[in-house]
Amino acid sequence: MPTLFKTLAETLEKVEATKKRLQTVNTIAEFLKILETDELEPAINMILGRAFPKWSQKTLDVSWTILNAILRRITQVDWNVFTEAFSSTGDIGTATKTLFEKTQVKRQTQLIQKQLTITEVRNTLETIAATSGSGSKERKERLMEALFSQASPIEAKYLVKIFTGEMRTGFHEGLMEQAIAKAFEVPLATVQNASMKLGDVGEVAGLAKTGKEALSNVGFRVFRPVKPMLAQVADNVDEALKAHDGKTAFEYKYDGARIQIHKLGNEVRIFSRRLTDVTLSLPEIVETVKANIPANEAILEGEVIAVDSSGFPIPFQHLMRRFKRIHGVADTAERIPLKLQLFDVLYLNCENLIGLPYTKRREILAENAGKIPLTKQIVTSKTEMANSFLQEAINAGHEGLMAKKPHSLYTPGTRGKRWFKIKTVLEPLDLVITAAEYGYGRRHGWLSNYYLAARDAETGEFVDLGKTFKGLTDAEIIEMTKRLKELAVSENRWRVIVVPKIVVEVAYNEIQKSPTYNSQMALRFARITQIRDDKAPEDADTIQKVREIYEKQFKKKGRYKTE
């Protein structure tokens, strides 16, 4: 019997109501047990706040403005009900639930109304994603209106969260892997290993339901992007050397964009850090790979940097213009030429390499890279040599160094001390814009003062750290105003509160104690240095990391006596 979407929504209500991780894992595990095999993948991705698997290139392309208009039409309730509920909870889904509870529309009773199933919701999402061309906006709106018209208040709450990607239950992929292992009595390590290779924890659940053997035989799939391994920040080369047992591989950290390259025969696809297919935007990189990589099957990692006529790197924002463009690419390529540097290989001719030490993977990469350069590297145990290499990287126009433990394995999607990034300046933070205020003077009419927030790793909520009006050009402010208005949840004559979707890189001088913001901290002299369209909100830095940086400051300065 098909599982009702309401059952999924009620399960999420239970998860949201408890802060005990073990209890939430048990709740989800029990829910997974009742699902049919073909319901597992869609249900799991919905629980994680996604319409589709993370690797999928399908997009709903539905703005908050459209969603907002549909909710108003269906409920016909004073919109102040929504804005007041949102102001008190800060949660779009909860505000939507309140709106539906107060609706005056005479809807059919639940006794005769056809109830939504998980499969029906996914099918509608698939149809919305596939709708394009002339009149597509109107067709999408009709599909969404039909979906929400069938929804009860609790279902509407979680439909909105899925459409906006704002689940905020604190239940993340790591906990989902635990729930799958518990539900189907499969070792957690086996689930985690399969999830790393498939890049789809939902599909892993379907395999787990059939037994441990199905998961054990999982391998990489070319053209299905894998979550990248991530690095922690080190203050200096000595910290990295100590963590890596006295010897490490230092590489240039380029001011570029990380890409994942997939090759099968003569077909090449390139994926961004967010696992978005950017192949059409980077034709010269595709040709470089075809001309140099002899392997029939390969998954490689590299860094693309934009360069000037002398080969020196140019700022990151110019590179991002290349990633967004699919029309007029040839002209843009002439103005913003790119260079590729390879640094890792995950898969080669049917062989999974992530279980090999980094130095061995690098050796295999060098043997199969043709004329494509590898990231510049030294392997050393000497602080003086490492510091000299760091200065060399800075003088060449790059950000700093990466430090990689020579014998480290590749662990997709994880951040740890096997890899460090080292810069000579205070590490900027990747934060999310949660609100914006209109400017004054020549900035009148433009949203130019931005509230900045870090992600709470425990709850998934965004916690404000202050605001800034510095860093963006007039042209960027005009474009940012347009984007933020499309994400507006509520607005008055001086401020707009938005769905937290846009990530920006923020430089600052220090972190201060502050009662003004709910984080109890504020960034001093914050300024936006880059708009990080290559990062999703879940990639933003955490409030836990910010607190660590705050505490580290006191290694070199005293505390105020009231702290």
ZAMARTI-327496 format. One record per residue (C-alpha): residue in one letter; y, x, z. Coordinates in steps of 0.001 Angstrom, whole numbers, padded with zeros to 6 digits, always signed. Last residue first. Example, Ala and Ser with C-alpha at 12.3 -4.5 7.8 and 13.67 -1.06 7.14 Angstrom:
residues 2
S-001060+013670+007140/A-004500+012300+007800/
***
This chain:
residues 563
E+037428+033737+030130/T+040351+033380+032557/K+040890+037166+032816/Y+041489+037626+029095/R+038675+039803+027860/G+038989+043487+027078/K+038627+045091+023681/K+036099+047181+021738/K+032796+045699+022859/F+034718+042484+023406/Q+034849+041751+019684/K+031055+041432+019668/E+031345+038148+021620/Y+033410+036500+018875/I+031087+037841+016181/E+028119+036289+018008/R+030035+033007+018376/V+030692+032991+014628/K+026985+033536+013950/Q+026086+030535+016129/I+028745+028495+014321/T+026721+029108+011202/D+027837+030634+007928/A+027727+028348+004913/D+024560+028306+002797/E+023815+024676+003769/P+027189+023769+002261/A+026033+025131-001132/K+027026+028531-002505/D+027774+029679-006066/D+030953+027599-006015/R+032272+030079-003485/I+036057+029727-003777/Q+037325+033185-002884/T+039738+034962-000532/I+040842+032043+001609/R+043099+033172+004427/A+042699+033045+008215/F+045373+034794+010274/R+043453+034268+013527/L+040284+032180+013236/A+039902+029586+015973/M+037396+028940+018742/Q+036555+026040+021088/S+034201+024837+018321/N+035698+021353+018701/Y+039111+022685+017708/T+042378+022836+019650/P+040888+024330+022833/S+041049+027811+021277/K+039400+031172+022050/Q+040263+033598+019297/I+038339+035101+016395/E+039905+038114+014709/N+041830+039271+011661/Y+040564+036728+009142/A+039017+036543+005669/V+037573+033259+004435/E+035087+032694+001620/V+035164+029077+000529/V+032450+026420+000339/I+033221+022936-000986/K+030883+020095+000019/P+031980+018751+003406/V+032686+015092+002501/V+036421+014832+002928/I+039117+013854+005414/V+042542+013616+003746/R+045812+014193+005577/W+049557+013413+005262/R+049951+009866+003958/N+046602+008710+005262/E+043154+009295+003825/S+039501+008569+004545/V+036245+009676+002956/A+037834+011829+000253/L+035371+013758-001943/E+037070+012955-005261/K+040389+013693-003563/L+039035+017105-002587/R+038200+018070-006165/K+041612+017073-007540/T+043444+018859-004727/M+041307+021967-005293/E+042340+022054-008971/I+046038+021880-008034/I+045541+024456-005277/E+043701+026780-007697/A+046598+026616-010178/D+049100+027301-007392/T+047070+030324-006310/L+044807+030154-003258/G+044940+032540-000308/K+046895+030930+002489/F+047261+027353+003709/T+044762+027808+006535/K+042896+025744+009105/G+040944+026200+012293/L+037338+026705+013318/D+035972+023190+012800/V+032280+022493+013405/F+030112+021159+010603/E+026962+019285+011616/G+023435+020429+010685/T+022306+019863+014279/E+020789+023185+015356/A+022212+025530+012698/D+025727+024207+013353/R+027588+024872+010114/A+031027+026483+010186/A+034250+024608+009466/L+037614+025197+007819/Y+040478+022677+007657/Y+042601+023325+004572/N+046370+023236+004086/S+047167+022881+000369/L+046458+019323-000667/W+049197+018922-003269/G+051977+016317-003315/H+054595+018694-001925/R+053529+022272-002551/R+057001+023249-003822/G+058441+022139-000496/Y+055747+020873+001849/G+051991+020678+001682/Y+049533+017813+001985/E+046776+018258+004553/A+043101+018985+004010/A+039778+018050+005575/T+036211+019333+005991/I+036415+022524+003893/V+033234+024550+004382/L+033051+028161+005539/D+031659+031442+004190/L+032939+034057+006620/P+034490+037413+005777/E+032908+040598+007203/L+035592+042728+008848/V+036235+045711+006592/T+034087+048732+005765/K+031152+046621+004597/I+027443+046842+005369/K+024800+044347+004266/F+021437+044508+005988/W+017874+043852+004822/R+014718+044049+006957/K+016825+042786+009840/G+016342+039134+008961/R+017311+036219+006772/T+014533+034132+005219/G+014436+032125+001991/P+011882+034285+000246/T+010248+037058+002327/Y+009926+040257+000292/L+007983+042887+002234/S+009721+045744+004012/H+008373+049298+003757/P+011636+050980+002768/K+013859+048866+005067/K+016758+047822+002904/A+020403+048704+003546/M+022952+047081+001237/L+026235+048892+000840/G+029957+048284+000446/E+032099+045856-001525/H+032412+047718-004847/G+035451+049269-006532/A+034012+052721-007269/N+035896+054119-004270/I+034091+051608-002027/A+030677+052691-003357/E+031518+056390-002862/Q+032691+055653+000664/L+029320+054069+001448/F+027482+057020-000112/S+029435+059421+002127/N+028591+057269+005129/A+024887+057356+004195/M+024913+061135+003730/E+026583+061660+007092/T+024228+059251+008872/K+021123+061070+007650/S+017774+059255+007390/T+018035+058807+003640/V+016963+056818+000611/I+019745+056685-001984/Q+020457+053878-004419/K+022528+052718-007393/T+021379+049239-008391/L+018938+049518-011272/P+020167+050052-014801/I+018776+048024-017711/K+017474+050512-020304/G+013847+049407-019986/A+013404+047634-016651/N+009595+047856-016433/E+008944+051272-014857/A+012037+050999-012664/L+010861+047620-011379/I+007438+049008-010473/E+009113+051780-008437/R+011436+049279-006767/R+008460+047118-005835/K+006771+050193-004328/T+009867+051077-002304/Y+010144+047472-001085/P+006600+047435+000269/L+004171+045105-001561/G+003445+041535-000432/I+006204+040195-002674/L+004442+041549-005775/N+002497+038533-007085/E+000680+039579-010250/C+000416+037204-013229/N+002263+039611-015540/L+004957+040597-013029/Y+006243+038701-009995/L+008793+039454-007323/V+010804+042298-008863/D+013917+043688-007179/F+017272+045431-007704/L+018448+044933-011282/Q+022052+045666-012323/L+023552+043531-015071/K+027032+044036-016523/L+029304+041253-017732/P+032224+040982-020134/I+035057+038618-019189/R+037446+038314-022167/E+034764+038722-024833/A+032315+036605-022847/T+034955+033883-022588/D+035294+033718-026365/A+031509+033614-026822/V+031040+031015-024077/G+033252+028426-025758/H+031211+025694-024117/I+028731+026317-021253/R+031230+027585-018695/K+030768+027355-014938/F+028995+030681-014470/R+031544+032530-016605/R+034456+031218-014571/M+032631+032464-011469/L+032997+036039-012744/H+036765+035674-012745/Q+036623+034493-009123/F+034658+037621-008148/P+037442+040060-008860/I+037058+042763-011559/P+034516+045578-011483/F+035394+048794-013364/G+033770+049316-016781/S+036877+050720-018442/S+037471+047547-020482/D+037215+045458-017315/V+034022+044377-015596/A+032387+041189-014328/I+029327+041853-012183/V+025826+040421-012411/E+023394+041348-009661/G+019651+041372-010079/E+016366+039794-009188/L+013263+039637-011339/I+010511+037090-012032/A+008296+038261-014874/E+005746+037129-017435/N+005170+038783-020835/A+006448+042109-019551/P+008435+044266-021994/I+011833+043768-020290/N+014497+045518-022371/A+015532+043498-025411/K+014735+040083-023955/V+016522+040953-020724/T+019659+042152-022511/E+019601+039059-024732/V+019540+036738-021696/I+022322+038751-020061/E+024396+038398-023239/P+023848+034629-023237/L+025156+034096-019678/S+026572+030560-019499/L+023611+028926-021237/T+021168+030455-018729/V+022996+029176-015633/D+020079+027127-014197/T+020995+026356-010596/L+018865+027994-007885/R+021887+028174-005520/R+021901+031971-005934/S+022091+031357-009655/F+019167+030973-012044/I+018574+032672-015387/R+016061+031577-017976/V+014341+033761-020547/E+011936+032718-023290/N+010345+035428-025445/G+007041+035390-023599/L+007764+033980-020155/K+010768+035454-018374/H+012520+034348-015195/I+015666+036094-013930/Q+017120+035406-010480/I+020827+036029-010128/R+023168+037407-007468/A+026819+037198-008378/G+029186+040122-008166/D+031233+042233-005796/Y+028447+044837-005766/K+026702+046121-002685/Y+025650+049646-003700/E+022243+050565-002346/F+020993+052272+000828/A+017242+052663+001331/T+016388+053347+004959/K+015277+055923+007503/G+015562+056076+011286/D+013172+053309+012293/H+014782+050645+010113/A+016756+049009+012934/K+018207+052401+013924/L+019153+053253+010350/A+020833+049868+009892/E+022926+050212+013047/D+023812+053782+012095/V+025099+052638+008683/N+027816+050474+010255/D+028657+046976+011493/A+025434+045476+010137/V+025342+041980+008632/Q+022045+040197+008056/A+020417+039922+004660/L+018756+037160+002654/M+015564+036775+000618/P+016184+034430-002282/K+014708+030918-002591/V+012381+030946-005589/P+013255+029499-008997/R+010640+027547-010998/F+010915+028963-014497/V+007771+031104-013958/R+005492+029623-011332/F+004550+031765-008360/G+001089+031304-006858/V-000848+028720-004857/N-004557+029387-004284/S-004362+029282-000478/L-002669+025894-000586/A-005538+024180-002423/E-008047+025829-000076/K-006341+024485+003051/G-006981+020844+002177/T-006126+017878-000087/K-003251+016755+002170/A-001981+020333+002131/L-001509+020080-001647/G+000757+017062-001313/A+002593+018724+001557/V+003199+021846-000551/E+004763+019649-003233/G+007331+018527-000692/V+007975+022082+000541/D+009124+023038-002930/G+009972+026673-003694/L+006413+027097-004917/K+005923+030674-003699/M+007772+030459-000402/S+006317+027014+000371/A+002787+028297-000225/N+003311+031157+002250/Q+004881+028833+004823/V+002011+026339+004597/T-000594+029098+004966/A+001300+030596+007915/L+001398+027154+009585/P-002385+026877+009487/V-003491+023498+008033/E-004298+020466+010180/F-002796+017942+007728/A-000082+016464+009950/K+000390+019590+012081/A+000847+021994+009168/I+003115+019493+007406/A+005228+019047+010559/Q+005561+022818+011021/E+006676+023200+007398/M+009200+020415+007984/L+010550+022299+010985/G+011257+025321+008783/E+012711+023069+006098/H+015375+021593+008372/F+015591+018654+010774/G+019051+018901+012329/T+019628+015219+011560/R+022704+015958+009451/M+021567+014205+006248/E+024720+014855+004207/G+023401+015437+000692/T+025901+012871-000574/F+023432+010559-002342/I+020747+011184+000296/K+023125+010467+003181/V+024342+007321+001457/L+020752+006126+001062/Y+020199+006956+004723/K+022844+004618+006073/A+022127+001947+003465/E+018524+001805+004724/I+019724+001225+008299/P+022121-001504+007172/S+019475-003247+005020/A+019347-002256+001368/Q+018691-004554-001581/S+022348-004613-002678/F+022444-000834-002194/L+019888-000283-004958/A+021374-002842-007353/E+024830-001319-006853/M+023440+002140-007518/L+021850+001049-010796/R+024994-000803-011878/E+027157+002215-011006/K+024927+004520-013020/R+025224+002227-016045/E+029038+002142-015720/K+029279+005931-015521/S+026833+006364-018413/G+028959+004327-020814/S+028851+007005-023495/G+026409+009763-022703/S+024154+010279-019699/T+021642+008515-017474/A+018704+010781-016565/A+019974+011428-013032/I+020470+007688-012440/T+016953+006973-013733/E+015433+009603-011442/L+017353+008184-008466/T+016046+004721-009310/N+012482+006027-009483/R+012948+007800-006130/V+014135+004571-004481/E+011251+002619-005997/T+008731+005199-004772/I+010073+005108-001214/T+009823+001309-001207/L+012692-001161-001120/Q+012138-004660+000202/K+012322-007769-001975/Q+014414-010329-000140/I+012529-013437+000916/L+011989-012836+004628/Q+014783-010229+004799/T+017266-013011+004251/Q+019207-013142+001003/R+022767-011931+001217/K+025828-013963+001990/V+028508-011239+001909/Q+030439-011085+005190/T+029377-007515+005884/K+029704-006346+009474/E+026305-004691+009715/F+026800-003186+006262/L+030029-001461+007327/T+028489-000161+010543/K+025598+001308+008540/T+028094+002936+006174/A+029931+004535+009120/T+026613+005858+010437/G+025842+007363+007047/I+029246+008974+006613/D+029105+010720+010009/G+032217+011943+011845/T+031294+009499+014639/S+034602+008062+015888/S+036650+008718+012754/F+033800+007523+010545/A+033554+004225+012388/E+037320+003758+012130/T+037284+004666+008426/F+034432+002241+007691/V+035879-000755+009520/N+039270+000122+008025/W+037654-000655+004673/D+038015-004384+005377/V+034647-005807+004331/Q+033697-006885+000829/T+030205-005446+001493/I+028939-004930-002053/R+032267-004191-003712/R+033458-001818-000992/L+030170+000090-000967/I+030328+000446-004760/A+033906+001780-004686/N+033042+004432-002073/L+030004+005552-004034/I+032159+006022-007137/T+034826+007993-005216/W+032097+009965-003416/S+031099+011320-006801/V+027795+010672-008540/D+026485+013436-010756/L+022881+012582-009771/T+021588+016027-010650/K+018263+017173-012073/Q+017823+020961-012233/S+014905+020856-009813/W+014363+023915-007600/K+015596+022147-004467/P+013266+019210-004997/F+015032+015923-005813/A+017303+013378-004100/R+017918+015755-001217/G+018794+015135+002428/L+015810+016896+004030/I+014190+013529+004796/M+014770+012587+001154/N+012993+015757+000020/I+010059+014924+002259/A+009832+011330+001038/P+009949+012316-002645/E+007208+014974-002216/L+004935+012909+000039/E+004933+009613-001857/D+002448+010749-004537/T-000088+011676-001849/E+000173+008301-000111/L+002094+008360+003142/I+000695+007405+006558/K+000063+010980+007688/L+003601+012089+006788/F+005027+009691+009402/E+002889+011155+012187/A+004028+014663+011222/I+007673+013526+011166/T+007503+012266+014738/N+005516+015299+015933/V+008103+017681+014453/T+010898+015656+016077/Q+009151+015830+019463/L+008604+019568+019186/R+012263+020076+018329/K+013668+018155+021265/K+017186+016960+020392/T+016207+013332+019970/A+018058+010358+018468/E+018350+011800+014960/V+014585+012162+014697/K+014056+008568+015824/E+016634+007323+013315/L+014889+009414+010654/T+011660+007545+011301/E+013505+004228+010986/A+014874+005332+007598/L+011427+006374+006346/T+009973+003037+007446/K+012880+001274+005734/F+011930+003006+002500/L+008729+000984+002655/T+005431+002743+002017/P+003437+001437-000942/M+000000+000000+000000/
***
